[in-house]
Amino acid sequence: MSDLVQRQTQSQKQIQKMSQVQIQALKYLAMNTRDLREEIFKAVEENPALEIVAGSEKKSGQIQKEYSFSSSATGSEAADANQRALEAQADRGETLQQHLMTQLDLMKIPRDEYELCQKLIYNLDENGCYGSSLAPETLLDKSRPAQNKKMLERCLDRVQRMDPIGTCCRTLEESLFIQARIAGDAPPLALFILDGHLELLSPPQPERVIKKVFEYQKTWHSKKFAPELPIDKILLDEDAAEEAVKYILTLNPRPAGEYISDTSKADFFRPDVVLTVERVPGSIPSDSFENGIVAGDSSCHFQIKYADGELPQVRLAANINFDKTLVQQAQVFLQQLQYRESTLALQGCAIVAAQKDFFLHGPGNLLPLTRRQIAARLKIHESTVSRMSGKKSNKYIQTEWGLFPSEFFFVSGVKTTEGSSASAEKIKTLIAELVTASPSPLSDQALTDQLNNQGIKISRRTVNKYRNQIGVDNSYIQNKNPTFSK
């Protein structure tokens, strides 16, 4: 039996703790323009040592002053002081409407079609459906001839194909059918069950399902002049039922489940443009992040500017004596705003440097890029980069090629036979080019084979996912008779 003896030991631990000032600076970094604007007004109201010199209107206004990012003690030193931030603060959830509008903004479509898609998106309920809201037909603008039923069908299909696939349907049951139809690889029996016959799936046991299918067939064909069913020409057995059940269980029953619903239209045309990237004639020998400059090619370089947008300009009040504590609090607040500005500008420089081919030649030239690579380049923590460029950050970069969310420039990739990587965006461009150049529809496998022949190692399932994301039907969908269409 061992003795219970108290012993005194000495150990050394290194613990990093963020101060309240650092936590607040990171919170401002993650905020969108609307929320930060309110924080600035709140700080000015509470602290007389602060004053607003421009943009004092509390209602929305277009104050588009831009100025070049330059280094300062409060910028670079604050970045160094906060690089050890390890814990993310609570962030506002992204709404379904924001997520869909981000994708719509990247599409080059006619204005009438864009505005109709926008109306459809803001007509969705908390489930991502329109069944409890206005009927899509009522959203057509009768004063605009281009907005007709044919365009409405295109817009419905366009929104349904956006991520998450299967929103903008009448019901969640219809969403399952749409998901299967868009994927293009559903077993025929699965499509039949999803097309208004979900009662056959209760319970989802293959032997019970196939029995109900046979009973349904028998009842259907007992009617006079009953048309042929889509499943009449396929082999129906327990294996087919098992395949159908397994496929249906892979679908997402609540595609909008991870998003907040917002039908207030509060963010219509209100992206947070935090940076602008301008191509400037003349080459430079090297990058100068501290001046917001990135080298281009032999003919140009890039100037990255911070855009304060609708944020009011705030400073220490002049010629007024205040309590020392109030002045210190005001200085800290201004340093936190400067930290946000400088860190966003530095990230913009790092993104432009990493994705130089895109900024020189446009879409279709993105390289695989991770937030960890940007964090390593700037010597800050990866979580800090995520605050600026995550899906929920709502921060955009204005380029000569269009307006893009910060997250757009962080893309995954697949290996090539040469050992390098090709980005998902590059592969999507290649798929679109292959489909356009082919005289006949290409199957997923045919596209996979052609990409493999070009040295891109990719699976058929990944090709299917990318094809759906760019709205290109596979050969099965293009060639087949729309038997299962509603």
Buried (B, 14 or more C-beta within 10 A) or exposed (E): EEEEEEEEEEEEEEEEEBEEBBBBBBBBBBBBBBBBBEBBBEBBEEBEBBBBEEBBEEEEEEBEEBEEBEBBEBBBBBBEBBBEBEEBBEBBEBBBBBBBBBBBBEEEBEEBBBBBBBBBBBBBBBBBBBBEBEEBEEBBEEEEEEBEEEBBEBBBBBBBBBBBBBBBBBEBBBBBBBBBBBBBEBBBBBBBBBBEBEEBBEEBBBEBBBBBBEEBBEEEEEEEEEEEBBBEEEEBEEEBBBBBBEBBEEBBEEBBEEBBBBBEEEBEEBBBBBBBBBBEEEEBEEBBBBBBBBBBEEEBBBBBBBBBBBBBBBEBBEEEEBEEEBBEBBBBBBBBBBBBBBBBBBBBBBBBBBBBEBBBEEBBBBBBBBBEBBBEBBEBBBBBBBBBBBBBBBBBBBBEEBBBBBBBBBBEBBBBEEEEBBBBBBBBBBBBEBBEEEEEBBBBEBBBBBBBEBEBBBEBEBBBBBBBBBBBBBBEBBEEEEBBEE
